[in-house]
Amino acid sequence: MTYRKVLAAVNEFSNSEIAARYALALSKTCHAKLFLAFIAEENIHKDKLRHAEAALERLFIEAESNGIEVENIIESGEPVKNITALVREHNVDIVFAATRREDVMKRFFIKTLSRQLMMKLPCSVAMVRVVKMGGLHLKNILVPLRGRLTDLEERAYFTARLAEGFNSPVTLFHLHKPITGFFHGELYLTPFQREQRIPKDVEEFREHLNRYKIPHEKKTGHGRIARAITVEAAHKRNDLVVMGASERTLLSSLMKGNPVEEVLRETPCNLIIFRARKKGAL
């Protein structure tokens, strides 16, 4: 598989410009066309408009200097509606967008722009939580994995091409569920036992990375999922965490929350929540 057309949603905030640079890196490694889209909402302040236009210009120049075919799009209207229309019109494969303050302050995906983009767009979506401002220099990418991975091939492809774009190695971090004992409650496995119980899906993910020649290591852990991920990210000073989010887990988060929501709030480094293309879309 491959991405041929990538769209980055840009606004007046600096985090959207940083998120767009992930899109730029992916476009370069995939030899894909990059669309930089700014959707101006009704009655936008002139200063915000100028900030967004300046960000578009910087990104456009950077893309061209990297040999990427790039197009700027400026429209007025409602962001989700306009971006959806652009995705369909240009057959976009993946959209990058930055989270907003409301995604962290409120329950994730509840009545936010991020939730609407993740749930409604017919293409793949990479939602970026920016923690560290400034340039992107990735020394390592942390990819938490559980068993029964959904859309494994595309998730591995996305991870591999992003890693290639930043010349970054990858750490696959598999988290085991504890064994529940009748008399002793939760029993955690030893490192050797965890290694022996790694699911086939995780090994298949590794095979994909090997195919793309991405240097990587495999680690195992246990405990509360979100806490284990954030501790690992902080301890190893990872620069980016890439987590998958299936449509099922997105829906369940509306009812009771999930680890993606917790990591979104607590992550010590930048985070990409990836949702693969809906089946039959476009």
C-alpha positions in Angstrom: 0.0 0.0 0.0 1.0 3.6 -0.2 -0.2 7.2 0.5 -0.4 9.3 -2.7 -2.2 12.3 -1.3 -1.7 13.8 2.2 -3.7 16.7 3.7 -2.6 18.8 6.7 -5.2 21.0 8.4 -3.5 24.3 9.4 -4.9 27.0 11.5 -3.6 30.1 13.4 -2.0 28.0 16.2 1.6 26.9 16.3 0.8 23.3 17.2 -1.0 22.9 13.8 2.1 24.0 12.0 4.2 21.4 13.9 1.5 18.7 13.1 1.8 19.7 9.5 5.5 19.0 9.5 4.8 15.3 10.3 2.5 15.4 7.2 5.4 16.9 5.3 7.8 14.2 6.3 5.3 11.5 5.4 4.7 13.1 2.0 8.4 13.1 1.2 9.0 9.4 2.0 5.8 8.4 0.2 6.4 10.7 -2.8 2.9 12.0 -2.2 1.3 15.3 -3.0 0.7 17.5 0.0 -2.3 19.7 0.5 -2.0 22.4 3.1 -5.6 23.5 4.0 -6.8 26.4 6.1 -10.5 26.6 6.7 -11.4 30.1 8.1 -14.5 30.0 10.3 -17.0 32.8 10.2 -16.0 36.1 11.6 -12.4 35.1 12.1 -10.2 37.9 13.5 -7.7 39.4 11.0 -4.7 38.6 13.3 -5.7 34.9 13.3 -6.0 35.0 9.5 -2.6 36.5 9.1 -1.0 33.9 11.5 -2.6 31.1 9.5 -1.5 32.5 6.2 2.1 33.0 7.4 2.2 29.3 8.6 0.9 28.1 5.2 3.6 30.1 3.4 6.4 28.7 5.7 5.1 25.2 5.2 4.7 25.6 1.4 8.3 26.9 1.0 9.6 24.0 3.2 7.7 21.4 1.2 8.9 22.8 -2.1 12.5 22.9 -0.9 12.2 19.2 -0.1 10.9 18.4 -3.6 7.3 17.7 -2.5 4.4 18.6 -4.8 2.4 20.9 -2.7 -0.8 23.0 -2.9 -2.2 25.6 -0.5 -6.0 25.7 0.0 -7.7 28.5 1.8 -11.5 28.4 2.2 -14.1 29.8 4.5 -16.7 27.6 6.2 -17.1 24.9 8.8 -13.8 22.9 9.2 -15.2 19.3 9.3 -17.5 19.8 6.4 -15.0 21.5 4.2 -12.1 19.1 5.0 -14.5 16.1 4.3 -15.3 17.7 0.9 -11.6 18.2 0.1 -10.8 14.6 1.0 -13.5 13.4 -1.4 -12.7 15.9 -4.1 -8.9 15.1 -4.2 -9.1 11.4 -3.1 -6.9 12.2 0.0 -5.5 9.1 1.7 -4.7 10.6 5.1 -5.4 13.8 7.0 -3.1 15.3 9.7 -4.6 17.7 12.3 -3.6 19.0 15.7 -5.6 18.5 18.9 -6.9 21.6 20.6 -7.0 22.6 24.3 -10.5 21.3 24.6 -9.4 17.8 23.8 -7.1 17.8 26.8 -9.3 19.7 29.2 -12.5 17.8 28.4 -13.2 14.1 27.9 -11.4 13.1 24.7 -13.7 13.0 21.6 -16.7 14.4 23.4 -18.1 17.2 21.2 -14.7 18.4 20.0 -13.3 19.0 16.5 -10.9 16.1 16.9 -13.7 13.7 17.6 -15.6 14.8 14.6 -12.6 14.5 12.3 -11.7 11.1 13.7 -15.2 9.7 13.4 -16.4 11.3 10.2 -13.5 11.5 7.7 -13.6 8.7 5.2 -9.8 8.5 5.0 -7.1 7.7 7.5 -6.5 10.3 10.2 -3.4 11.2 12.2 -4.4 13.4 15.2 -1.3 15.1 16.7 -1.0 16.3 20.3 2.0 18.7 20.4 3.7 18.8 23.7 7.2 20.0 22.7 7.3 23.1 20.5 10.1 23.9 18.1 11.8 21.7 15.5 11.1 18.0 15.1 14.2 15.9 15.8 13.1 12.3 16.4 15.6 10.1 18.2 13.1 7.4 18.8 9.4 6.6 18.2 7.5 4.6 20.8 4.7 2.4 19.4 2.5 0.7 22.1 0.9 -2.5 20.9 -1.7 -4.9 22.2 -2.8 -8.2 20.7 -5.5 -8.4 18.0 -4.3 -5.3 16.1 -6.8 -3.7 13.8 -5.6 -2.6 10.4 -2.2 -3.9 11.1 -0.7 -3.5 7.6 -1.6 0.2 7.4 -0.5 1.0 10.9 2.9 -0.6 10.2 3.2 1.2 6.9 2.3 4.5 8.6 4.9 3.9 11.3 7.6 2.8 8.9 7.2 5.7 6.5 7.1 8.3 9.4 10.2 6.7 10.9 11.9 6.8 7.6 11.1 10.5 7.2 12.9 11.3 10.4 15.6 8.6 10.2 14.3 7.4 13.5 14.4 3.9 15.1 11.2 2.5 16.6 10.5 0.8 19.9 7.5 -1.6 19.9 6.1 -1.7 23.4 3.8 -4.6 24.1 1.7 -4.5 27.2 0.4 -7.7 28.7 -2.8 -8.1 30.6 -2.2 -9.6 34.1 -3.4 -13.2 34.8 -6.2 -13.2 37.2 -5.9 -15.8 39.9 -8.9 -17.0 42.0 -7.2 -16.6 45.3 -4.4 -14.1 44.6 -6.0 -11.6 42.4 -3.9 -10.2 39.5 -0.7 -12.0 38.9 1.9 -10.3 36.8 4.2 -12.2 34.4 8.0 -12.3 34.7 9.9 -10.7 31.8 10.7 -14.2 30.4 7.0 -15.2 30.6 5.9 -11.9 28.9 8.4 -12.6 26.0 6.9 -16.1 25.5 3.4 -14.7 25.3 3.8 -12.0 22.7 0.9 -12.2 20.2 1.4 -13.1 16.6 0.1 -9.7 15.5 3.0 -8.0 17.3 5.5 -10.3 15.5 3.8 -9.6 12.2 4.2 -5.8 12.9 7.9 -6.4 13.3 8.0 -8.3 10.0 6.5 -5.3 8.3 9.2 -3.0 9.8 11.9 -5.4 8.7 10.5 -5.3 5.2 10.7 -1.5 5.2 14.2 -1.8 6.8 13.3 0.3 9.8 15.6 -0.3 12.8 13.6 -1.3 15.9 13.6 -3.0 19.2 10.9 -4.9 21.1 10.0 -4.3 24.8 7.4 -5.7 27.0 5.7 -4.2 30.1 2.7 -4.6 32.4 0.5 -2.6 34.6 -2.1 0.1 33.9 -1.8 0.8 30.2 -1.7 4.6 30.1 0.7 4.8 33.0 3.0 2.2 31.6 3.1 4.0 28.2 3.8 7.5 29.7 6.5 6.1 32.1 8.2 4.3 29.2 8.1 7.4 27.0 9.5 9.6 29.7 12.1 7.1 30.9 13.6 6.5 27.4 13.1 10.1 26.4 11.1 9.2 23.3 10.2 12.1 21.0 7.0 10.7 19.7 4.4 8.1 20.7 2.2 6.6 17.9 -1.0 4.9 19.2 -3.7 3.2 17.2 -7.4 4.0 17.7 -9.9 1.8 16.0 -13.5 3.0 15.4 -14.7 0.6 18.1 -12.3 2.1 20.8 -13.3 5.6 19.7 -16.9 4.8 20.3 -16.2 3.1 23.6 -14.3 6.1 24.8 -17.5 8.1 24.7 -19.0 5.9 27.3 -16.2 5.1 29.7 -12.9 6.5 28.5 -9.9 4.5 27.3 -6.1 4.4 27.5 -5.8 6.7 24.4 -7.7 9.4 26.3 -5.4 9.0 29.3 -2.2 9.1 27.3 -3.5 12.2 25.5 -3.6 14.1 28.8 -0.5 12.7 30.3 2.0 12.2 27.5 5.4 13.7 28.1 6.2 14.0 24.4 4.3 14.5 21.2 1.6 12.0 20.4 0.0 10.8 17.2 -3.3 9.0 17.5 -3.7 7.1 14.2 -7.0 5.8 12.8 -6.9 3.8 9.6 -9.1 4.4 6.6 -12.7 3.2 7.0 -13.4 0.1 4.9 -15.2 1.0 1.7 -14.6 4.7 2.1 -14.0 7.0 -0.8 
